[in-house]
Amino acid sequence: MHRRRFLQIGGGGMAALALAPLPQRAFGSDVLNYTLTAAPLRFAPAAGVVFPALAYNGTLPGPVIRVALGQRLRVRYVNRTGVSTSVHWHGMILPNAMDGAVGVTQRGVRSGGNFLYEFTPGPAGTRWYHDHDLNMGMTRGLFGMILVEDPRDERADAEFALVFHDVPRMDTIASAIRGVSNAPMTDPSGSPELLEMRPDSRMGDEVAYAAHCINGASYPGGAPLAVRVGQKVRLRVLNANPTQTRYVRLAGHRLRVTHADGNALAQALDVDALRIGVGERYDAWFEVTRPGAWLLQGISSDPLAFEQAVVVHTEGMEHAPPQGNSQSLEGVDYFTYQKAAGVTSAAPNVQAQIRKDWILDGGQYGSNRWSIDGKTYPNTEKIFVRRGDRVVVRFTNKTDMEHPMHLHGHTYDVMEINGQTLVRPLAKDVSLVSPNGGTLTWRFDATSPAGRWLLHCHNDIHMMDGMMTEVVYR
């Protein structure tokens, strides 16, 4: 495909939310050439908020990159940010040297320098890309969505890419890294985050946010999602917040979840709301059965929670007051891994060459250590594998915070949660481990390209404070 034509279709930034069907000729093209430039951006998504952001190609989030399954992607990355950065292709199984993890798979791209990423993206599905240096590039805005499209996928009548993200107060980031932040928890009432907190817990890792956004704008400033009665609509939703789980609900509608982290569920699940951990993505569908205007919004107890919303409307309802949602989860049927996969009391029966039982710990108030078995990276235990090994990892979370654990370069199956075996293993690349003794078990096969692959908590504070290790191919 001609590069200019592709950019008009899929890379124009997030102002246009709608995704036109990828032309069939894209699936016959061998190589997509793309330039991605990171530079400072004065980001002002809401009244009174001006943030010194970093952005790809002048937009925050970065442009939606769309590539056909089997097509080769060649990205020339140019860094003009003033700090070292990189691009991590999250959820991709790709050559190790293309993974973008600074200090592990590549050196950081210095400001003024460039780097060529070249690989064939896969698996198909909703993926994303973001900075993976330790200069807070992702926290400041270096992230975007990449869609690997399969011609065999179900076609929607309308499709939208939605990146939920937030403007951090950088002073609270610095305090959270030291474990002395006084920022309050803002999870919605009825959420497990609040229900699982011990009465004597004192948080030191919370981050406060100055604005809440969808696709670069705060309500009511965002572009609406125009739909028509009778349409089946697909939403591709990403939580790009650096520290917080997001709850997402469309007023007046149930959502049919079909994909988790880009991977098809064995059975679709209907819910009222999505629960999306840091770095997670969900594909959710709804049917437009009547005229109206509704809010698609993040559910939170933050006083600014109303900002994280966008209007969905039918023709002729552009100026109608939109129907909204309560900012509580009381009585709300929200997505969980157990609902999606089903559970049984039987123990998981998994033959594996390698087994690891790890304790996620640390994080006491005043501490800058979030650890695995009492150690922080790079001193944490690594998993050494040979090609073809089956690996089972069981996490026990001794802290009072959820941990969104992510493995680079692989898709794993979630097998067990809090002592319950999943009937249908759930294919993921990020998954939340419950606090206060909660457990979660992964299974994956060592069939990815050889190299060093990071395994870490995707909460930026926890990762920077040491909750990270590696899977290393011998």
N, C-alpha and C positions, 0 to 999 in steps of 0.2 A: 504494500500500500504506500502511496506517496505520503511523505511525512507531513506536509502541510495539511492534506486532507484529514489525516488521522488526528492531528491536533485540533482541528475544527470539531471533530466528532467527540473526542474523548479527553482532551487535555486542556480545556479552556479555563480551568479553575472551578471553584465551588459556587460561583454566583448562579450558574444554571444547574439546578438540582436534578432535572430529568435526564435520564440516560436513554438516548435513541438506540434502537437495535443496532448492533455492530454489523456492518455490511458483510454479506457473504464473501465478498472478495478478500476481506481481511483474513478469513480462514485459509485462503490459498497463498497468502504472502509469506515469504520465508523469514524476513528480518524486519523488525521495527526499530528505526533509529530515533533516539530521543535525547534531548539535552535537558538536564535538571540543574538549575543554578540556585544556590543558597545564598541569601544576603539579608541584611537587616531590613526590617519593615516596621513602620510606625502603625501599630495596630490599635484601632479605636472602635471596638464593636458596640459600645454602649455609651450613653451620655456620661461625661465626666471620667471615662476610662481611656487612658492612653498607655500602651504597653510597648516597651522596646523589644519587639519580637524578632525572631529569625524566621524566614519563610522560603519555601521552594517556589521559584518562578513567580515571585511577587504575590502569591496568594497564601492565605492561611485559612484552612488547611491547604496543602499543596494540591496540584492538579490531580484529577482522577486519571490514572493511567490504565488504559484498557488494551489487553493483548489477547489474541486468540490462542487457545490451547494448542501447543505444538509450534507456535511461532517463536522465533528467537528474538530476545530483547537486547538491544545494545544501547546503554545509557551512558552518555558522557556527563559526568558529575563535575560541576565547577563550584568551588568554595570561595565565596566572597564575604564570609561572615565576620572575619576578624579573629576567629578561634578555630582550632582543629575540629573537624567533623567527619562524618561518614554517612553511608546509607545502608541500613540493615533491611533486607527484604523479608519481612516477618511472615512466617507460615510457608515459605518456599523451601523445597528440597532442591538444592543447587550446589555447584562446586564450592568447596569450603572457602576458597580464596575470594569468592564473590559475596560472602555472608555479611560483610560490613561491620564485624565486631572488632573495634579498635583494641589493639594490644593482644588479640588472639588470632584473628585471621588476616588482619592488615594493619598497617600503620595509619594513623589519622591523616586525613587529607588536610594539609596546611592551608591557611588562608592565602588565597592567590593561586593555589594549585588545583589540579584536576585529577580525576581517576576514571577509568573506563570499566564499567560493570557490564559483563556480557554473559548471558545464560538463557536457557529455555525455561520460562516460568511454569511452575506446576507445584502441587496439583491445581486443578481448576477450582475456582471459587473466589470468595471475598477475602482478599489479603490486604496487607498494608505495608507501608515503608516508613522508616523513621531513622533519625540520627542514633548512632550507638557509640558515641564517644562519652566521656564523663564531664563534658563542659556544659551540660544542661541544654543541649541543642533541642532535644525533643520537648523538654519542659517549656522551652521558649517558642515552640511552634514548628519545628522541623518534622512534620509527619504528613502523610497523605494516604489515600486509598489506591490500591491496584487491584483490578479485576481481571482474573484469568477466565475467559469465557469459553464454554464448551458448547459446540453447535447442537449437541444432543439434549441440552438443558431445556426445561420447560420455559416457554416464552410467556412473558407477562404482557398485559395490555398497556401498562405504564410501569416504569421502574425508576427508583430514586436512590441515590447514594447519600447517606446521612452520617456525618462525623460529629459526634458529641464531644466537645472539648471545652476547656475552661481557662481563664486568665489567672495564673497564680500570683499571689502576693509573695514576691521573692524573699522578703524578710522572713516570712514563715517557712519558706523552703530551707533557708540557712539554719533557723532554729530547729526545724524537724530533723535535719541531718545530725545535729548535736543531741537530739532527744529531749529538748527543753521547750518545744513549741507549746503555746497556750491556746492554739486555735481549737475551736470546739468541733465535735463531731456533728455532721449535718445530714446523716442518713435519715430516711423517712421513718415516722412512727410505724411500728409493726414490722420493721425490717430485721433480719437476723443479725445485722451489724449491731443494732441497739439491744436486741433481746439477749445476745450472747455476752454482752459486756458485764463483767463482774462489778458489784457495787463499789468495791474499793479500787477499781482501776483508775490510774492516772495516766492520761495519754501524753506523749511527748513527741509523737511523729505526725500529728495532723497538720495539714496544709490548708490555709485559708485562700479563698478565691475571690477576685475582685469583679469578675463577670463570668457568665455562663453562656455558652454559644452552641449553635448548630450551624455547621458549614460557614463559620467566619462571621456570624451575626448573632446579636441578641434580640429577643422578641421585644417589640414588634417589627424589628428592622429586617428580618430575613425574607427571602423570596418565598412565596407560598408554593404549595404543591397542588397544581391544578389537575383534577381528575374528572371522570365522567361516570354517570350512573351506568352500571352494568360492567364496569371494568374490574379486572383482577389485577391488583397492584402489588408489586414486589418492592420491599424496603431492604436495602443493604445497610446495616447499622454497625458502626464502630464506636467503641469507647476509647478515646485517645486521652482521657484524663490521666495524669501521671501517678495518681495515688488513690482515687476513689472509685468504688463500684457505682454504676449508674442504673437506675430503674427508668424504663421508657414505656409510655402508655399512649395509645390513640383513643381519645374520647369517643364513646359510642360504638366501639368496634372490638371484636376479638381478633387476635393475631394468630395466624397459622405459621408456626416456626418450622422451617424445612432444612436449614443448614446451621451448623455450629462451627465457628472459625473457618467457614468456607466448605466444610465437609457435610455431605448429605446425611440427615438423620435416617435411621432405619425406618422410623415411623414419624410422620409429621405430628406436631403437638399444638393444640389450640390453647391459648392463654390470654389473660387480660393484659399482661405486661411482661416485658423482658427484664431480666436481671443480667447485667452485663459487667463482668469484672474488667479491670484494667487490661487493655490489649485484646479483649474478646470481640468477636463479631458474630452477629446473627442475621440470617435472612428470614424475613417475616412477611407474610402476605395478608391482604385483606380484600374483601369484595365491597364495592360501592353499590349499595342496594337502594339508596334514596338520596335526594338532593340535600345539601347541607354544608356546614362549615364546622370543622372540629380541630382541636389542638392536639398535635403530636408533641409530647413534652416529657422532660425529665422530672421525676418525682423525688423531692428532697425537702428537708426541713430548713434549708438555707433561706433566709429572707429574700434573697435574689433568685430563688428557684424559678419564679415565673419567667425569667429571661430565657431559659433553655426550652424554647418552644418554637414551633412553626405551624402555620395554618394549612390545613388540608381542606380544599373546597371544591365543589362542583360548579359547573357553568351557571352564571347568574347569581352565585352566592358569594362573590368576591368581597362584598361589603357587609355581609351578615355577621352579627356577633358570634364568634366561634364557641361551640360547646367545649368546656374544659373538664379537668379531672381534679379529684381531691389530691392533696399532697401527702396522703397517708396510704399505707399498704394494708390497713385493716380490712379484711374481707376480700382482698385482691388476689386473684389466682395468677401468680407470677411464675415465670419459667424457672425450673430447677433441673439439675442433671438427673435426679431420681425420677421426676415426672417424664422426662424425655426418654429415658432408657428402661424404666421399670426396675424393681428391686426384688431380691429374694434373700432369705436368711441363710441360704447355702453358702459355704465358703468358696471363693474363686479357685478353680482348679487350673492352674497355669504352669506348664512345664517351661522352665527357663534355665539358661546357662548361668545367668548372673542375677542375683537378688540383692537389693539394698534396702535397708530400713533406716530412714533418716529422721531425726528430730529437728524441727524448725523451732528455734529458740532465740533468746536475747530480747532486745527492745525495751529493757526497763527504762523508766523515766530517768533522764540524765545520762543515758548511755548512747553511744554512737555505734553500737554493735547489734546487727541482726545476723544470726548465725545459723549454720547447719551443723548439728552435733557439737555445738559449742565452739566452732571455728568459723572464721571469716575468710573470704576469698583474698588472696590466692592459696590460703592454707587449708581450705576445705578438701575433703576426700573426693577424688575424681573417680569416674567410672571408666575403666579401660575395657574396650571391647575388641573382638575380632569379627570380621565380616560374617554375617549370618547368625550371630548370637541373638538370642531372645533375652530381653532385659526386663525385669520387674522392679519398680521402685515404689516403696511405700513411705509416704510422709505422715508423720505425727506432729501436729501443730500444738506446741506447748505455750504459744503466746496467746494474747487476747485479741489478735487482729487476723483477719482473713489474709491469705497469701496467694496471689495469682501466679502460679508457677508455670514457667515457659521453657520449652526446649527448642533450641535452634535446629534447623535442618532436618527435622523429623515430624511426622504425625504420629501421635501415640493414642492408645485406647485407654480411657478411664474405665477401670474394672470394678473398683470398690470405693464406697464412700461411707465413713462413719460406721463400719462394721456391716454394711449392707452391700451385697454383690449386685452389680448391674446385670439385668437380664440381657440387654443389648449393649455391648461395650460402646462407649461414646468416643468417636474420633475427634481429637482436639489438638491444639498446640499451646493453649493457655487454659488453666483450670484452677478454680478457687479451692483452697484447703481450709476447712472450717477451724475456728479457734478453740482454745480450751480443751485440748486433747482430741480434736477432730482428726480423722485419718482420710487419706485418699491414695489410691494405688493406680499406678500407670503400668502399661505393657507396651513395649515397642521393640521392633526388630532393627538390628544394626545393619541396615542395607543402604544407608545414605553414603554419599561420597566420603572418602577418607579425610581425616583431619580432626581438629579440635572444635567441638560444638558447645557453646555455652548453655548452661541450665541455671535459671535464676528466677527470683521473684520479680515480677514486672511492676511492682510498686517501686517507683524511682528511688524513694528514700531508703527502702529496705535493700535494694540492689546496691546503691552507692555505699551503704553501711555494711556490706559484706555478704548478703544472702545470695551466694552465687557459687557455682562450681562448673565442671566441664565433663562432657562425654568425649573420650579420646579413643580414636581408632588406632590399634597397634599396627 
